[in-house]
Amino acid sequence: MAQYAAPQYMNSHLTSYKALPPGHRFGLFFKCWESDWSRDEKGKKDGLQQVLELETPVKDLIKALRLRQAAQALNSSKGLYQISALSESPFMTGIGMEHPVENGFAFLNPYGIPYLPGSGAKGVLRRAAEELALDGSLNEGWDLAAVWWLFGFEAGSLYLMGKPRPPADEVAPKWWEFYMNNINGLAASPWLAPWMSSVLSGQDRAAYLGRPQEFLYALAKDKKVREKIHSRGALSFWDVLPEPAGGKLGLDILTPHYGDYYQGSSPPNDSGKPVPNPFLVMPPGSRFTFYVQCESGRLPVALAESWQKLLEKSFKHAFEWLGFGAKTAVGYGQMVYENRNVPEEKRAPEGGNIAADKPPFAAETIVWEKANLSWFPGNQQLTATSGNYKAQIRLIDKKLIPESLHKVLFDKKKSTPAKVTVKKEGNLYSITKIETI
């Protein structure tokens, strides 16, 4: 019988193997080893099956961490963008990590729960923004100057190098062509000149400041010019802690038909023996919440006011065309906005409409007939209190508040009574609607 490769004394501490988080069962305590510590080649699937179920303590841990993120977002002093999505197809991440089953999976330590690193989410959204900026036919308001302000400048970007990367890559030359054809439009961007002022120095500053077209050509032609630029973006992406649909992970199988050819031991032929290779996934219908912070004080005024709208378009493009995590080219990691219906054939194992199902810590709508409304301009925070309860929201659009209350709140900066509709999620309250009494 397969066992995990851990010291003998650990058995006395493991009162319940199933109560362990899935990351611990998949990592240190993965059952795939024989008594002589050779790998049980036939036991991969059985070992993975013991990782799938999430016991109540693990589900509670995921809920608690998600609620903690929500609380941090609510009290954040920086501009923050939040969006919730459901996976429309299986999701996987960390496939390149070493593991006895040959396909890894990313778990957040020390908790042992699945996650999408913030860097992974940022990479997808940057790619989406670059596509929107380079393909003029999409016309979504993005340009590369906005990409550099928000995501930072990368000297090795495909559209600046134009050289295919192994294996054969037809995208790089196409992107380079898009960039070269778009130089005149980019030179007229209101965000390019202030960005150049912030990143150029010395001889480059003297040579290119005031000559944006020459600078943009130099970026594509001169590697030394690119490598002198060091610019960190204003956006920070939090790690994404998904909530697995059905309260468990899923299992998928990859069956390579030309294993000998891929390993270089034979030419491609149809006589190879397929070897099923199981691996972990998050099932369709899993819930993902993305949080993006922005240091808007570093941005030009116009971009500081529009970065959320641009980011929304980037998310939309990523959901429709790119996907998140690994193996997106074959359909994994596809997302939809949470308020959209998921097709019946892609529903969670328990059935039901995933998009309409109540999450374990489902939001509840409550109306406070007479709440006390206050405005704090320092952190752009609107607060409503009713008895011992308090709801908050970072106010991006003043249209949420009836005009009759604007003078008291924004000019006189005084509290005022109002009818407030709030969303209660766990022990968190957030404002959704404000009406006059």
Helices and strands as residue ranges (DSSP letters): G 8-12, H 22-26, H 44-52, H 56-74, E 79-87, E 107-108, E 113-114, H 118-134, H 144-151, H 158-161, H 171-181, H 183-187, H 192-199, H 202-208, H 212-221, H 223-227, E 235-237, G 245-247, E 250-254, H 259-262, E 277-281, E 287-294, G 296-298, H 301-317, I 318-322, G 328-330, E 335-337, G 344-346, E 364-376, E 381-386, E 389-394, G 398-400, G 403-405, H 406-406, I 407-411, E 416-425, E 428-435
